[in-house]
Amino acid sequence: MRVAVLCETDPAEPRVAAVPETVKKFTALGATVVVQSGAGTKAGVPDGDYEAAGASIAGSAEDAARDADLVLKVRRPATDELALYKSGTTVVAIMDPYGNEDALKAMAEAGLSTFAMELMPRITRAQVMDVLSSQANLAGYRAVVDGASEYGRAMPMMMTAAGTVPAARVFVMGVGVAGLQAIATARRMGAVVTATDVRPATKEQVESLGAKFVAVEDDEFKQAETSGGYAKEMSADYQKKQADLVATHIAKQDIVITTALIPGRPAPKLVSEAMVASMKPGSVLIDLAVERGGNVEGAKAGEIVVTGNGAKIVGHLNVPGRLAATASSLYARNLYAFVETLVDKEAKTLAVKWDDELVKATNLTRDGQVVHAAFQPKA
């Protein structure tokens, strides 16, 4: 079983799909691991560390991928990369399949068996494989660090001989994994933290972290969560009531962090232009959903926008990648935990159990076809 770890073709992607720790584990499974030279450089892992863990180093992507049974990546292979893989190769990565049907078709036509790690079901046995959680956790932490950096003032209350410095007010919108970590980090830094979400279960979580919950708690709010634990899209009437409440609250905030995403849909707009305009000069908005269109009106992907009233809208791309070493370590562990379930440990070969619930949930292409139910042609 030959496992290839390739460099990412996107220059803005510093993460890597394997670290020395997981290379050792793959080797223990009986795999031969080949790492493309430089794959871990941006994540702080030199080629020598991979060699010390038992991998061999290939000079090019072509050499690394040649005869590979399994290819590990962070992001979906680029179309021009597919020719490097032999037909039948298994590829595991964050595939970003929604809205990228042409890319799925290209992978199917290349004869690849592909698996999207972000489609992993949120069940107990798959927790260790949950890349959305591992990466969002880091994004929430980094959002607060970036917010504090851009804010330009102290976060905690300070009582000094020269007078008292008030604590920064931080408002977190969307209390998933990223939001909860943002709340915890902002609290550790001494900020006064409030948070909002449409899912009733989050109120207790927010309050357990020492923050205050802000929401219109009507009957619709009480039914606002899917069986999978995701937020439902709310009615226009509820959205207006919630927006009115948020508008009065947001004008008093120093840092706003938005994290709201609905799988397969554009990011919902949570902060209007008028809300941004109501904020004080020097206020900061960190939009973690900017890659899906953003939660903040006026946010631009990859840019920091300074508004007319002096507020900053921060739209960093790939926020987990801003902590490349830690993000790579967690992602690599997620990958290994999943791949381990695909391996026959006695034969030391890939032996995918196609009826396994994890496989069915994540398998995008197989035998020349796009097989995932969510990406079939619409009738």
N, C-alpha and C positions, 0 to 999 in steps of 0.2 A: 504494500500500500504506500504509494508515493503522495506526500502532502506538500503542496507548494504555497508559499507565502509571498505575495507580490507587492511591489511598490504601488501606491495609489497614483492613478493617472491625473487626478484633480490636484493642481498645485496648492489649493487651499485646504487640502486634507492632510494633516500631520500625523494622524493616528495610524497604527499598524495592527494587523489582525492576529499576530502571535507575539508572545514575549518569551524570554528564555524559560520561565516557569512552565508555560504550556508546551513549549518544544520538548522539554524533558518528559512531560506526560504523554505526548504523542509518540515519542520514541519508546516509552515503556509499553505502549499499546502494540508495538511492532512496526510502527510507521517509519519510513525514511522521509525526513523533513528537509526540504530545499527552500532556502530563503533568498530572494533576489537581493543583491548587494544594495545597501542603502535603504532597505525597506523600513528599518526602525530608526533611522538617523534623526528625523524630526521629533520622534518620541523619546529620544535620549537612549536608544539601544543600538550600540555599534555592532557591526558584523561579528567582531570577535566574541561578543557575549553570546550570540547565537551559536557560533562554532563551539564554544565551551560547553553549551547545553546539549550538543550532539547534532546540530544541523550542519548541512553543507551549504556553501554560499555559491550562488549562480551569478554570472556577470550580467545577465540580461533577463528580461521578462520571458523571452522566448526559451532560453535555457532552463529557467525555473519551471515553466509550465509544461515543458516537453514531457509527454508520457505521464503527467500527473493524474492520479485518480481523484484527488480532492484539491480544490483551490480555495484558499481562505483569503477574503478581502474585507475591507471596511465598507466600501461603497460598491455598487453594482458595476460590473465590468463595462468599460466603454465599448461601443460597437466595433471599433477597429482593433480591439484587444481580443475579440472572440476567435479570430483566426488562429490565435496561439494555442487554443485548447483543442485536444482531440475530442471527437464525438463520444458522448457518454461520460464526460467528466462531470463530477459533482462540484457545484460552486455554492458556497455559503457566504452571505454578506448581508448588509443592510441594503435592500434592493430598491426602496422608494418606488413601489410599483404603481401607485395611484397617479393616473394621468400620463403614464409612460408605457402605454400599451405597445407602441412600436418597438421599444427596447425589449419588452418581454417576448414579442414575436421573433425578434432577431436572435435572442438566446435560445428560443425553442428551435428555430431553424438551424442553429449551430449544433443541435443535438445535445444540449447541456441539461443536466438535472439541477435545477436551481432552487435554493431555499432562502426565504426572506426572514431574517432573524426578528425583524420588528413585528411580524405577524404571529409571533409565539403566543399561544393562549395563556391567559392569566389564571393558571391553575397551580396547585401546590407543588407538583413535581417539576414544574417549569420555572419556578421562581429564580433558580440559579442561572437560568438561560435568558432572563428578561433584559434584553439590551435597552429597551425603552426606559426601564427604571434605572439601570446602572448609569446610563448616559444623562438622563434627565436630572438625576440626583446631583451630578457634577455641574450641570447647567444652572440649577437653582443656586448652588453655592457661588459659582462664578458670577452670576448676575448681581449678587449683592456686592461682591468684591469690585466689579466694574462700576456698579452704581456709586459705591463709596468713593472710588477713585475720581469719577467724573463730578461728583457733588462738590468736592473742594472744601468741605467743612467737616468738623468732627462728627462721628456717629453717636457716641455716648454723651450723656449729660456729664459735665465736668464742673466741679465747684473749685474755683481758684481764687487766689488773693486779688486777682484783677477783675473778678466777677464770675458769674455762672454762665456756662455754655449750655444751651438747651439741647436735649437729645433730638436726633433726626427722626422724622416721622416717615415710616416706610409702609406702603400699601401694596399687598400682593394680590393680584387678580388671577384666580385659577389655582385651586389647591390640590393639584395632583402631586406626583413625586417631586417635581421641580419646585412647585410652590411651597410644599412643606419644608424642603431643605432651605429655601430662601427665607422662610419665616424663622427657622431655627438659627440660621447664620446671622440674620439681622438682629435677632434677640441677643445672640452671643456678643455681637458688636455693640450692644447697648442701645439700640434704636427702640422707639415706641412703634410697635407693629400692629397693623390691622390687615385683615384679609377677607376676600369674598369668593364665593363659588356657588353654582346653582345646585350642587348636590348636598342634600341635608346632612349626610353622614360626615361631611367635612367640618361642620361646626364644632363638634366635640374635639376633632383632631387639632383644629386651629387653637381652641381654648386650652388644650393640653400642653401646647407649646408656649403658652403665656401671651398669646396675641388675642385681639378682639375681633369677633366675627361681624361682618357687615353684609346684610342681605335683606331683601323683601321676603319675609317668611310666610307666604300665603299657601293655599292648597296646591297650586301648581308647583311651587317650590318643593313640597313634600313628595312629589312624584317624579322628580327631575333626574333620575339616575337609571341607566340601563342595567340589565342583568349582568353585563360584563364589567360594571363599575365605571363606565364612561358617562360623561355628561350628555344629556339629551339637548337637542336644539329647542329653545324656549319660544313661546308664542310672542307675537309682536307686542301684545298688551303687557306681558310680564317684562319683556326687554325694556319697554318704555319706563315702567315703574322702577326697575332696577337702575336704569340709566339716570333717572332723576335723583335717586338716592346717592349713587356714585358721584354724580356731578357736584353735589354739595360737599361730599367728603373729599374728593380728589383735589379740590382747590386749596385744601389745608396741608397737603402732603409735600414732602421734600423729595422722596424717591418712590416711583411707582414701577412695579415689576409685573409684566403681563406674561402669562404662561398658557393661555387657553388654546387648545387644539381639539378638533373633532376628527377622528380618523377618516381619511378619504375625502375630506371637505376643506374648502378654504377656511382660514382662521377667522373666527367671528370678530367683528369690530367692537371693541369694548370701550375705547377711549376716543371720543370725538375731537374734532379740531377745536370746538368751543371749550371742551374740558381742558385741553392742553393750554389754551389761551388763558384759562382762569388760574393757572399755576404761577407760583412766584418765580422771578428771575433766579437762575441757578438751579432750579428743580431739574430732576433727571427722570426720564422714562426709559426703562430697559425692556425691549420687546423681544421675548424669546420665541415668538411665533412668526418672526419676520420672513422666514424662508417659505411660509405658506400664505403670504400676503399681509401678515401682521395683524396685531390686535389694536394698534394705535394708528389713527389717521395721521398721515404725513411721515410714517416710518419708511425708511429706504434701506433695502437689503445691503449690508456691507458698509453702511455709512453712519456717521453721527450728524444728525440734523439739528442745527441751532435755530429755534423758532423766533418769531418777531418779538416775543415777550422775554426772550433769554433762557427759555427752557431747552433742555437737550433731549432729543429722541435718539436712543442708541440702538442700532440695528445690526449688531455683530452677527456674522454668519458662523455656523458650526461652533457654537459656544462650548460644547464639551471638548472640542479640539483645541480650545485655548488652555486646556489642562491635558495636553497630549499624552504625557507619560502615565498619569493616573487613569485617564480614559482608556488608553490602550490596554493597560493591565486588566481593568474590569471587563472590557469587551472581549479580550482574549480568553478570559475565564468563562464568560458566557458562551463563546463559540465552542470551547473544548467540551463543556458540559453537554451541549447539544450533539456535537459530533460523536462523542463517546457512545451515545444511544444508537448511532448508525453503524457501529463497528461490531463485527463478530470477533470476540476476543480470543477464541480458540484458533480460528482460521487466520486471524490477523488481517482481515480484509473488510472493505465496506460491504455491509449487508443491510440495506435499507428495508425496514419493515413498513411497507407502503400503507398498511392499515392502522398504523400507530397514530393516535390523535395529534401528536406533535408534528409528525410528518405531514398529515393531511392539512393541518392548519397553515403550514409554512411553505409547502411545495408549490412552486409557481409553474415550472416547465418540466416536461418529462417525455421521452420518446418522440421528440419533434413537435410536441403540442404544448399550448398553454393550458394547464390542467386545473388551476385554482378556480373555484366556483365564482369568486368575486370578479374575475377578469375574463369571463366568457362573453362573447358578442351578445349584445342586447337583442331580444326578439323584436 
